[in-house]
């Protein structure tokens, strides 16, 4: 499930208007605004198909659930955008040939990022080729949802709706909680923290919502549990490969030997996971960005009595000063520090209250 924070698009137009990247980002965002229609208007359309109506009607219920647990909706998801493509943007990430350290791009106001997004696929491919010519491993992927991090009021995108009809409501629910987290918790220059906390809240709150809304034994809840289990298996394989690569790159073997070993590891991962293409360092670095510190977030949630309002109030206290440098990958110690303190905040709605 590909989901991202995309505050970068929101402020760059005022930050450095000379670049072609910024221009396409601003124009792409404006195009979304121009296409947006009120969800109520869409629902009133007699020609809307039953599946879309069902999914869009779920949005207000998800937002109400989120608000009751301390996740502010900030006016998001009142409008709908029907896109003529399967992805809203295409993201590019890069890493050196023998390193898992992602390349960073820095901008005034909004800070640094370990990925850039393009509304035009052709331009994304051109950018990818330029990075490859510079010797980088590059990961280009279509993105179906993103958050402007509270800069604008985000709409529901047609790409956020599940592709399949069979009990796919969980997909939209999960995406909404993930992206709402970005609108509530955002630390400048810390992509791994931002994405991982959104992954944790998105998955855990979606699990609780589906159980509360449809029942623990419902097809919707079971479909999501199956997805989480598949993610867990994939994650374990990728984590093992990541550590293997980390050890390889830190070792004293020759460059040629490292490249040969890297190819063997990546080919094995491709086979084990049934991937359509061979992974590379940029893809492996991206995996960590979304999945680091999940254990510690779980411990913090338990420390706060599985109470979302208390958990979120603690997470919101984490800021730039808690990190030793920009773009920290190992965020576990940062989260763990909060475990030694009382979980402040008043009790709210929790996963344990059902």
C-alpha positions in Angstrom: 0.0 0.0 0.0 1.7 3.1 -1.2 0.9 6.2 0.7 3.0 9.3 1.4 3.3 12.7 3.0 3.6 15.3 0.4 4.0 18.6 2.1 6.7 19.3 -0.4 4.3 20.2 -3.1 2.5 22.7 -0.9 5.1 25.3 -0.1 7.6 25.0 -2.8 5.9 27.4 -5.2 6.6 30.2 -2.9 10.0 28.9 -2.0 12.0 28.7 -5.2 9.8 29.3 -8.3 12.7 29.1 -10.8 12.8 25.4 -11.0 10.8 23.2 -13.4 10.1 20.7 -10.6 8.4 23.3 -8.5 6.3 24.6 -11.5 5.0 21.1 -12.3 4.3 20.4 -8.6 2.3 23.6 -8.3 0.4 23.1 -11.5 -0.4 19.5 -10.6 -1.8 20.6 -7.3 -3.9 23.3 -8.9 -5.3 20.7 -11.4 -6.5 18.7 -8.5 -8.3 21.7 -7.0 -9.9 22.5 -10.3 -11.2 18.9 -10.6 -12.6 18.7 -7.1 -16.3 18.4 -6.4 -18.2 18.3 -3.1 -18.7 14.7 -2.0 -22.4 15.5 -1.3 -22.7 16.7 -4.9 -21.2 13.5 -6.2 -23.5 11.4 -4.0 -26.5 13.3 -5.3 -25.6 12.3 -8.9 -28.2 9.6 -10.0 -25.6 8.1 -12.3 -23.0 7.3 -9.6 -22.3 3.6 -9.4 -23.2 1.7 -6.3 -19.6 0.8 -5.4 -18.4 4.4 -5.5 -21.4 5.6 -3.5 -20.8 3.0 -0.8 -17.1 4.0 -0.4 -17.7 7.7 -0.4 -20.5 7.4 2.2 -17.9 5.6 4.4 -15.7 8.7 4.4 -17.7 10.7 6.9 -17.9 7.8 9.3 -14.1 7.4 9.2 -13.6 11.1 9.9 -16.0 11.0 12.8 -14.2 8.0 14.2 -10.8 9.7 13.8 -12.0 12.9 15.5 -13.3 11.0 18.5 -9.8 9.6 19.0 -7.9 12.8 18.7 -7.0 12.7 15.0 -8.2 16.1 13.7 -9.6 16.0 10.1 -8.7 19.7 9.5 -11.4 20.1 6.9 -9.9 17.3 4.7 -11.8 14.9 2.5 -15.0 17.0 1.9 -14.4 16.9 -1.9 -13.8 14.2 -4.5 -11.5 14.2 -7.5 -12.0 11.7 -10.4 -8.6 11.2 -12.0 -8.1 9.8 -15.5 -5.1 7.7 -14.3 -4.2 5.0 -11.9 -1.7 7.1 -9.8 -1.9 10.7 -8.7 1.9 11.2 -8.8 5.0 9.2 -9.5 7.6 9.3 -6.8 11.4 8.9 -7.3 13.8 7.9 -4.6 17.5 7.2 -5.1 20.4 5.7 -3.2 24.1 5.0 -4.1 25.0 1.8 -5.7 26.6 0.4 -2.6 24.7 2.2 0.2 21.3 2.1 1.8 21.5 5.8 2.6 18.8 7.6 0.6 19.6 10.7 -1.4 18.1 13.8 0.0 16.7 16.9 -1.7 16.5 20.1 0.4 14.2 23.1 -0.1 13.6 26.4 1.8 10.7 26.4 4.3 9.7 22.8 4.0 13.1 21.2 4.7 14.6 18.0 3.2 13.0 15.0 1.6 14.1 11.5 0.5 11.8 11.5 -2.5 10.4 13.8 -5.1 7.0 13.5 -6.8 6.0 14.2 -10.4 2.5 14.6 -11.7 3.7 13.7 -15.2 4.9 10.2 -15.8 7.1 11.1 -18.7 8.9 13.8 -16.6 9.3 11.3 -13.8 11.0 8.8 -16.2 13.3 11.5 -17.5 14.3 12.4 -13.9 14.8 8.7 -13.2 17.2 8.4 -16.1 19.2 11.4 -15.1 19.7 9.9 -11.6 20.7 6.6 -13.1 23.3 8.3 -15.3 24.7 9.8 -12.1 25.2 6.3 -10.8 22.3 6.0 -8.4 19.9 3.1 -7.8 16.5 4.6 -8.5 13.0 3.5 -7.4 10.1 5.0 -9.3 6.6 4.1 -8.2 3.1 5.3 -8.7 1.4 6.8 -5.7 -2.3 6.6 -5.2 -2.6 8.9 -2.2 -0.7 11.7 -0.5 -1.2 14.3 2.2 -0.3 18.0 1.9 0.5 17.8 5.6 -2.1 20.4 6.7 -1.1 23.0 4.1 -4.3 22.5 2.1 -7.6 20.7 2.5 -7.0 17.4 0.8 -9.7 15.8 -1.4 -10.6 12.1 -1.8 -8.9 10.9 -5.0 -10.4 8.2 -7.2 -7.0 6.5 -6.9 -7.6 6.2 -3.2 -10.5 3.8 -3.8 -9.8 0.1 -3.9 -9.4 -1.5 -7.2 -11.3 -4.7 -6.3 -14.9 -4.9 -5.3 -14.6 -7.8 -2.8 -14.6 -6.3 0.7 -12.2 -3.6 -0.3 -13.5 -0.9 2.1 -10.5 -1.6 4.4 -8.2 -0.1 1.8 -9.8 3.3 1.8 -10.2 3.2 5.6 -6.5 2.4 6.0 -5.4 5.2 3.6 -7.6 7.8 5.3 -6.2 7.1 8.8 -2.6 7.1 7.4 -3.0 10.4 5.5 -4.9 12.0 8.4 -1.9 11.2 10.6 0.3 13.2 8.3 -2.0 16.2 8.7 -1.6 15.9 12.5 2.0 14.8 13.1 4.8 16.1 10.9 8.4 16.7 11.9 10.5 18.7 9.4 13.5 16.8 7.9 12.4 13.4 9.3 10.8 11.3 6.6 11.2 8.0 8.4 9.5 9.2 11.5 6.7 10.8 9.6 6.0 7.8 7.4 6.4 5.2 10.1 4.1 6.9 12.6 1.5 7.2 9.8 1.9 3.5 9.0 1.4 2.5 12.7 -1.6 4.7 13.3 -3.1 3.9 9.9 -2.9 0.2 10.4 -3.9 0.0 14.1 -6.8 2.5 13.9 -8.1 0.9 10.7 -8.1 -2.5 12.4 -10.1 -1.1 15.3 -12.5 0.8 13.0 -13.2 -2.2 10.9 -13.9 -4.4 14.0 -16.1 -1.7 15.5 -17.9 -0.9 12.3 -18.4 -4.3 10.8 -17.6 -6.8 13.6 -14.4 -8.7 14.3 -15.6 -11.7 12.3 -16.8 -9.6 9.3 -15.4 -10.1 5.8 -14.0 -6.6 5.9 -12.1 -7.1 9.1 -10.8 -10.5 8.0 -9.7 -9.1 4.6 -7.6 -6.4 6.4 -6.1 -8.9 8.9 -5.0 -11.0 5.9 -3.4 -8.0 4.3 -1.6 -7.2 7.6 -0.4 -10.8 7.9 0.9 -10.7 4.3 2.6 -7.3 5.0 4.2 -8.9 8.1 5.7 -11.8 6.1 6.9 -9.5 3.4 8.3 -7.2 6.0 10.3 -9.9 7.7 11.9 -10.9 4.4 12.8 -7.4 3.5 14.1 -6.6 6.9 16.4 -9.7 6.8 17.6 -8.6 3.3 18.2 -5.0 4.5 20.4 -6.2 7.4 22.3 -8.5 5.0 23.0 -5.6 2.6 23.9 -3.3 5.5 26.5 -5.8 6.7 27.8 -6.3 3.1 28.3 -2.6 2.4 30.0 -2.0 5.7 32.5 -4.8 5.1 36.0 -4.8 3.5 35.3 -6.8 0.4 36.2 -5.4 -3.0 33.7 -3.3 -5.0 33.3 -6.0 -7.5 32.7 -8.6 -4.8 30.1 -6.4 -3.1 28.3 -5.8 -6.4 28.1 -9.5 -7.1 26.8 -10.3 -3.6 24.3 -7.5 -3.9 23.0 -9.0 -7.2 22.5 -12.4 -5.5 20.6 -10.9 -2.6 18.4 -8.7 -4.7 17.6 -11.6 -7.1 16.7 -13.8 -4.1 14.3 -11.1 -2.7 12.7 -10.7 -6.2 12.1 -14.5 -6.3 10.9 -14.8 -2.7 8.4 -11.9 -2.9 7.4 -12.5 -6.5 8.3 -9.0 -7.5 7.9 -7.8 -11.1 11.4 -6.4 -11.2 14.6 -6.7 -9.3 14.7 -4.5 -6.2 17.6 -2.1 -5.5 19.0 0.0 -2.7 16.5 2.8 -3.2 13.6 0.4 -2.9 15.1 -1.2 0.2 15.7 2.2 1.8 12.1 3.2 1.0 10.9 0.1 2.8 12.7 1.1 6.0 11.2 4.6 5.7 7.7 3.3 6.1 8.4 0.5 8.6 11.0 1.7 11.2 10.1 2.0 14.9 6.7 0.1 14.6 7.6 -2.0 17.6 8.4 1.1 19.7 5.2 2.8 18.5 3.3 -0.3 19.7 5.0 -0.1 23.1 4.1 3.6 23.4 0.5 2.9 22.5 0.3 0.2 25.2 2.1 2.6 27.6 -0.7 5.1 27.0 -3.3 2.5 27.8 -4.2 1.9 24.2 -5.8 5.4 24.3 -5.4 7.2 21.0 -5.8 10.7 22.4 -3.1 10.2 24.9 -0.8 8.4 22.4 -1.2 11.2 19.8 -0.6 13.9 22.5 2.7 12.3 23.3 3.7 11.8 19.7 3.0 15.4 18.9 5.6 16.4 21.5 8.3 14.9 19.3 10.0 17.6 17.3 13.3 18.4 15.5 15.2 18.7 18.7 14.6 15.1 19.5 16.7 14.0 16.6 20.5 14.2 16.4 20.5 15.1 12.7 18.2 15.4 9.7 16.7 12.3 8.2 17.4 9.8 11.0 16.6 6.2 10.0 16.9 4.6 13.4 13.9 6.3 15.1 13.4 3.6 17.8 15.5 5.3 20.5 13.6 8.6 19.9 10.3 6.9 20.6 11.7 4.8 23.4 12.6 8.0 25.4 8.9 8.7 25.8 8.3 5.3 27.4 10.2 6.5 30.5 7.8 9.3 31.1 4.2 9.3 32.2 1.7 9.3 29.3 0.3 12.7 29.6 -3.1 13.9 28.4 -6.7 13.1 29.4 -8.2 9.7 28.6 -10.1 9.5 25.4 -11.4 6.8 23.1 -9.2 3.7 22.9 -8.8 0.4 21.2 -9.4 -1.3 24.6 -12.8 0.3 25.2 -14.8 -1.9 22.9 
